[in-house]
């Protein structure tokens, strides 16, 4: 099991090797598997990149994200940000923008609405992360698949087993109608998120209950 100092160092190294990030901008503390990220960045996407880098480190059980987005130039109005968000959604072929509602308050964007696939929900959030003025995104978009047949457990198992980065034998699946519940053990938050993303690709899913537990194993980040 990693010490707090080892986990802190591994997360710092993971952030350092992200080409879009400057490690000096972001402070890291670690205690009992809980990593806290602090500091200021000049774009929202850097905030999410830092969080994803931390999640990918073995032994990280939870991430407390306290990074603030601060822009050096004059702040955009909420109206201008909302306009840019709508344009970005319209320009993204993966997003059915007519089904999405946008609210902007003090630079924080909230997305509501309903889409058929989880990748559409993710694409909506991702395409606005690089916009100037955006300080944060809350994604409340719901999934309502057109297919309403019950999901076959074997389909989900095959999807997880096909990804070589996951130890799918440690993941257990329960299917209840259009809901899938995941239990078991993975080695990082990144793998926990990855398992959920893979499951979401199964046709007919409306809800995923991700109860996977992160169990620490030591693989140093050089």
C-alpha positions in Angstrom: 0.0 0.0 0.0 1.3 3.5 -0.9 2.1 6.0 1.8 0.5 9.4 1.6 3.8 10.8 0.3 4.1 8.1 -2.4 0.6 8.8 -3.6 1.1 12.5 -3.6 4.3 12.1 -5.6 2.7 9.8 -8.2 -0.2 12.2 -8.7 2.2 15.2 -9.1 4.2 13.2 -11.7 1.1 12.2 -13.5 0.1 15.9 -13.8 3.6 16.9 -14.7 3.6 14.6 -17.7 0.3 16.0 -19.1 1.3 18.2 -22.0 -1.6 20.6 -21.5 -0.8 21.3 -17.9 1.8 23.2 -15.9 2.5 21.3 -12.8 3.4 24.5 -10.9 -0.2 25.7 -11.3 -1.6 22.7 -9.3 -1.0 21.7 -5.7 -1.5 18.1 -4.6 -2.2 16.6 -1.1 -2.9 13.0 -0.3 -4.3 11.2 2.7 -5.6 7.6 2.9 -6.3 7.5 -0.8 -8.1 10.8 -1.0 -6.3 13.3 -3.2 -7.0 17.0 -3.1 -6.1 19.2 -6.1 -5.7 23.0 -5.5 -4.6 26.0 -7.5 -5.6 28.2 -10.4 -5.7 27.5 -14.1 -6.5 29.7 -17.1 -9.0 27.3 -18.8 -11.7 24.9 -17.7 -10.4 22.0 -19.8 -7.1 22.2 -17.7 -9.2 21.6 -14.6 -10.7 18.4 -16.0 -7.4 17.3 -17.4 -5.8 17.5 -13.9 -8.7 15.6 -12.4 -8.4 12.8 -15.0 -4.7 12.6 -14.5 -5.2 12.1 -10.8 -7.9 9.5 -11.3 -5.5 7.4 -13.5 -3.1 6.9 -10.7 -3.3 3.5 -8.8 -4.3 4.0 -5.2 -6.4 7.1 -5.7 -9.8 6.3 -4.1 -11.3 9.8 -4.4 -10.5 13.2 -5.8 -11.4 16.5 -4.1 -11.1 19.1 -6.7 -10.6 22.7 -5.5 -9.0 24.1 -8.7 -10.3 27.5 -9.7 -10.5 28.8 -13.3 -9.3 32.3 -13.6 -9.0 34.1 -16.9 -6.3 36.8 -17.4 -8.3 38.8 -19.9 -11.5 40.7 -19.2 -14.3 38.3 -18.2 -17.0 37.4 -20.8 -20.6 38.1 -19.9 -22.9 35.2 -19.3 -24.8 36.1 -22.4 -21.7 35.9 -24.6 -20.8 32.5 -23.0 -24.3 31.2 -23.6 -24.1 32.2 -27.2 -20.7 30.5 -27.6 -22.0 27.3 -25.9 -25.0 27.2 -28.2 -22.8 27.6 -31.3 -20.5 24.8 -30.1 -23.4 22.4 -29.5 -24.8 23.2 -33.0 -21.4 22.6 -34.6 -20.9 19.2 -32.9 -22.4 16.4 -35.1 -22.6 14.1 -32.1 -24.9 16.4 -30.1 -28.7 16.6 -30.8 -28.6 20.3 -29.7 -32.4 20.7 -30.2 -32.9 18.5 -27.1 -30.5 20.4 -24.8 -31.1 23.4 -22.7 -28.3 25.7 -21.5 -28.1 28.0 -18.4 -25.1 30.2 -17.6 -24.6 31.8 -14.2 -21.3 33.6 -13.4 -19.4 31.6 -16.0 -20.8 28.2 -14.8 -22.7 26.3 -17.5 -25.6 23.9 -16.7 -26.8 21.5 -19.3 -30.2 20.0 -19.2 -32.3 17.9 -21.5 -32.5 14.4 -22.9 -30.5 12.3 -25.4 -30.5 8.7 -26.7 -26.9 7.8 -26.0 -24.4 8.5 -23.3 -21.7 9.5 -25.8 -24.0 12.3 -26.8 -24.2 13.5 -23.2 -20.4 13.4 -22.9 -19.9 15.1 -26.3 -22.1 18.0 -25.2 -19.9 18.6 -22.1 -16.6 18.1 -23.9 -17.2 20.4 -26.7 -17.7 23.4 -24.4 -14.7 22.8 -22.1 -12.3 24.8 -24.3 -14.6 27.9 -24.5 -13.2 31.1 -23.1 -15.1 32.3 -20.0 -16.4 28.8 -19.0 -15.5 28.2 -15.3 -17.3 25.0 -14.8 -19.9 22.6 -16.2 -22.8 20.7 -14.6 -24.2 18.1 -16.9 -27.8 17.2 -16.0 -28.6 15.7 -19.4 -30.6 12.5 -19.0 -30.4 9.3 -21.1 -33.5 7.8 -22.5 -32.7 5.1 -25.0 -35.1 4.4 -27.9 -34.7 0.7 -27.4 -36.7 -0.4 -24.4 -36.0 -4.2 -24.4 -34.4 -5.7 -21.4 -30.6 -5.7 -21.5 -28.8 -9.1 -21.7 -26.1 -9.5 -19.0 -23.9 -11.4 -21.5 -23.7 -8.3 -23.7 -22.4 -6.2 -20.9 -19.9 -8.9 -19.8 -18.6 -9.2 -23.4 -18.2 -5.4 -23.6 -16.1 -5.3 -20.4 -14.0 -8.3 -21.3 -13.1 -6.8 -24.7 -11.2 -4.0 -23.0 -7.7 -5.3 -22.2 -7.0 -2.5 -19.6 -9.8 -3.8 -17.3 -9.6 -6.9 -15.1 -13.3 -7.8 -15.9 -13.1 -10.9 -13.7 -13.2 -8.6 -10.7 -16.3 -6.8 -11.9 -19.7 -8.2 -11.2 -22.8 -7.2 -13.2 -26.5 -7.1 -12.2 -29.1 -6.2 -14.8 -32.6 -5.1 -13.8 -34.6 -4.1 -16.9 -32.8 -1.0 -18.4 -30.6 -0.5 -15.3 -27.1 -2.0 -14.8 -25.3 -2.2 -11.4 -21.6 -2.7 -11.2 -19.9 -4.1 -8.1 -16.4 -5.4 -7.4 -12.9 -4.0 -7.3 -10.7 -2.0 -9.7 -7.2 -0.4 -9.2 -8.0 3.3 -9.9 -10.8 5.8 -10.3 -9.9 5.9 -14.0 -10.7 2.2 -14.4 -14.0 2.7 -12.4 -15.0 5.5 -14.8 -13.8 3.5 -17.9 -16.0 0.5 -16.8 -19.0 2.7 -16.6 -18.3 4.3 -20.0 -18.0 0.9 -21.6 -21.3 -0.3 -20.1 -23.1 2.8 -21.3 -22.3 1.8 -24.9 -24.7 -1.2 -24.5 -28.0 -0.4 -26.4 -31.0 0.1 -24.2 -29.3 1.3 -21.0 -31.1 4.1 -19.2 -29.2 4.0 -15.9 -25.8 2.7 -14.6 -25.2 2.4 -10.8 -21.5 2.3 -10.4 -20.6 0.7 -7.0 -17.1 -0.4 -8.0 -14.6 0.0 -5.2 -11.0 1.3 -5.8 -8.5 -0.9 -4.1 -4.9 0.3 -3.8 -2.1 -1.4 -5.6 1.3 0.1 -6.1 2.5 0.9 -9.6 4.8 3.9 -9.4 4.5 6.7 -12.0 8.0 7.5 -13.2 
